[in-house]
Amino acid sequence: MSLKSELVYYSKLCYRNKFLAATDGNLSIRKIKDKILTTPSNFCKGKLKEKDIITVNLKGEKISGAGIPSSEFKLHKYIYEMRDDVNSVVHTHPKFATAFAAAGFALDKIVFPEIYLKLGKIPLAEYATPSTDEVPQSVSAFVKDFNAVLLANHGLVTYADTIEEAYYITEKIEHIAEVTFYCRMLGGEKELTDEQLRKLDKLKSKN
């Protein structure tokens, strides 16, 4: 599967799984060091085709493709500049994760072993005006240490080496956000104990 076809596939998967509505969200893949494939601005990801993908440089200048590059490219650019190990960024608005972000709650309680082992915590960045330099500034404290950040009153951004991995992080976070929501209706989630975390830390050290 080519990088363009991967970008189309996971963009449509985000739309199909209702992580995006209408023309929301944006996804990108770093093709080589200074060339990025990105979804176009104001375009429904459910209708995306390979011909719609835009190639830009790290300044956000269009190299090829029709349309306008994603309006949130500044966020993608910042993440790529800060993380050499990251080659894909997925920015979505999943219902439950976005509800936590809009309510001002991070997903930072250590409840789920698999989340602790893979992601640690899911921090919440302060509100930033979309499409401005405020957005990358808002995530600057988290980008190096986390692979996912909730964006206050906005949504979720995840990033990884591959777009498949970044997508699965998105899917997992939306799942635990939904479970956490129901836990709070039942009286609140139960955090893992220090002893339980020590055992998990031993598993981490073996990997």
Secondary structure, DSSP 8 states (H G I E B T S, - for coil): --HHHHHHHHHHHHHHTTSS-TT--EEEEEEETTEEEE-BTT--GGG--GGG-EEEETT--EEE-SS-B-TTHHHHHHHHHH-TT--EEEEE--HHHHHHHHHT--B-S---HHHHHHT--B-EE----TTSTHHHHHHTTTTTT-SEEEETTTEEEEEESSHHHHHHHHHHHHHHHHHHHHHHHTT------HHHHHHHHHHHHH-
